[in-house]
Amino acid sequence: MGDTMEDVVLVRIYGNKTELLVDREEELKSFRVLQSHGCAPQLYCTFNNGLCYEFMQGEALDPQHVCNPTIFRLIARRLAKIHAIHAHNGWIPKSNLWVKMRKYFSLIPTEFEMEAVNGRYDALRVPVPWYTLCFLPCNSLQLPASSPFCSRIGYTGFKREVPSPRVLEDEMSWMKEVLSNLQSPVVLCHNDLLCKNIIYNEKRGLWVPPVASFVPLAPPPRSTNPGDVQFIDYEYSGYNYQAYDIGNHFNEFAGVSEVDYSLYPSRELQFQWLGAYLEAYKEHKGLNSDVTEKEVEVLYVQVNQFALASHFFWGLWALIQAKYSKIDFDFLGYAIVRLNQYFKMKPEVTALTLPE
C-alpha cells in the first residue's frame, strides 16, 4: 500500500441475525443524508449482506481521549452539525426510540443455554428460563469470575441480577411517559457514539475556540489546528431525541470491554461539553450562538435522564446478541452491567429538575 492509506476502503459484512436489530434500508438512507452534508464517509457500494465505504484516516478513540477538552469540543461540534441537519420537504420527524425498544423487548430470548452463550459460565449448566428470572436490587454487580465484568456466583446469584419481563415492561412504560415530556427536540442522530466510532485526525481540522461563557477544564491548546473528528458506523442512526444521542455518548465514556462507570463525565465536564455543543448547534441552525447557563442546565437534565434509556436499550440489545451473535464477547454479562447501571443511576438522575 505504500506510505499512504488513500486507496484503502472498508468492507463491512453484516453479522449473524443483525437484521433483527438493524433496519438496513434506514441505515442506508441515513448514511446517504449524512454523506451529503459532509458528515459520513463516501459510500461506494452496497450488497445483500454488507457495504463498502471510504476508510477514515486517523485514530479510533478510547475513553481516556474523550475527556480531553480539545477533543471533546471537536466531538460536541461534530455531533451538533449532524443534529442540525434539516428534515426535507417540511416533514416533522418523530423518534423511533420507543418503537425500536419495544421491538427489542419482543426479541429477548425466552431461555439461555449457558454453555452455548459463553463457555465461561461453567457453573450454570442448565437452561435458564427467562420467565423465572426476577430483579432484586443489590449494591454490586456479580458475575462469574472468568467474566471481565465481576466476581463469580452460582445460579441463584445470577437470578438476582436480571430483571423479569414484567419489570422491563414497567420500566419501558415509565420511561416513555417521563422522558417524552422533557421536550427534547427530535433530530437526526448517530445513536451509537461509542469511543471506537470516533476517528480523530490531528493533522486535519480548524481551530475550535473554548466556549467564552465557561471556564475551560484545561488551558486551551497553543496550536491553531487541534485536528478533526469523524464518526463512523451508522447502523443505528435515525431520528431520535437530541438528549438521547448525547446521553448515550456520555455513557460510553465508561468503555465497553472493561466497563468503568466512574469514568462517566462529571457535571463540570458535561457543562463544558454541552456549552460547546449548543454554541455549534445554534450556529448551524442560523441562530445567535450565545449560550446561557440556563440553556446548558436544561440540556444537562435532559441528557442525564435520557442516559437511562440508553442503558436500557443496549441492555435489551445485548440480551438478543447473547442468543445470536458469533462474536467472542460476553454479551450476557454486558447486558447485566447496563441494566444494573440503569437501576443504579435512576434515583439520582430522576431527582434532577429543569430550571424555572
SULQUI-V728904 format. One record per backbone hydrogen bond with DSSP energy under -0.5 kcal/mol. NH is the residue of the N-H (numbers start at 1). CO is the residue of the C=O. If there is no record, write none. Layout:
<<NH:CO> <NH:CO>>
This chain:
<<4:1> <8:5> <10:53> <12:10> <12:51> <13:11> <14:49> <18:15> <20:17> <21:18> <22:18> <24:22> <27:23> <28:24> <29:25> <30:26> <31:27> <32:28> <33:29> <34:30> <35:31> <36:32> <37:33> <37:34> <38:35> <39:34> <40:34> <44:42> <44:52> <45:52> <47:50> <50:47> <51:12> <52:45> <53:10> <54:42> <55:8> <56:54> <57:55> <59:200> <61:195> <61:198> <65:62> <66:62> <67:63> <68:65> <72:68> <73:69> <74:70> <75:71> <76:72> <77:73> <78:74> <79:75> <80:76> <81:77> <82:78> <83:79> <84:80> <85:82> <90:87> <91:88> <93:91> <96:239> <100:96> <101:97> <102:98> <103:99> <104:100> <105:101> <106:102> <107:103> <107:104> <108:104> <108:105> <112:128> <114:112> <116:113> <117:113> <118:114> <121:118> <122:120> <124:121> <125:123> <128:112> <129:127> <130:110> <131:110> <132:129> <133:130> <134:159> <136:134> <136:160> <143:151> <147:144> <150:144> <151:141> <158:154> <159:155> <160:156> <160:157> <161:157> <161:158> <162:158> <162:159> <163:161> <168:164> <169:165> <170:166> <171:167> <172:168> <173:169> <174:170> <175:171> <176:172> <177:173> <178:174> <179:175> <180:175> <180:176> <181:178> <182:179> <183:180> <187:185> <187:240> <189:238> <194:192> <197:194> <198:195> <199:197> <199:230> <200:59> <200:198> <201:228> <204:201> <209:207> <214:211> <228:201> <230:199> <232:197> <237:234> <238:189> <240:187> <242:185> <245:241> <246:242> <247:243> <248:244> <249:245> <250:246> <251:247> <252:248> <253:250> <254:251> <255:252> <260:254> <263:260> <264:261> <270:266> <271:267> <272:268> <273:269> <274:270> <275:271> <276:272> <277:273> <278:274> <279:275> <280:276> <281:277> <282:278> <283:279> <284:280> <285:281> <286:283> <287:282> <296:292> <297:293> <298:294> <299:295> <300:296> <301:297> <302:298> <303:299> <304:300> <305:301> <306:302> <307:303> <308:305> <309:305> <310:306> <311:307> <312:308> <313:309> <314:310> <315:311> <316:312> <317:313> <318:314> <319:315> <320:316> <321:317> <322:318> <323:319> <323:320> <324:320> <325:321> <329:327> <331:329> <334:330> <335:331> <336:332> <337:333> <338:334> <339:335> <340:336> <341:337> <342:338> <343:339> <344:340> <345:341> <346:342> <347:343> <349:345> <350:346> <351:347> <352:349>>
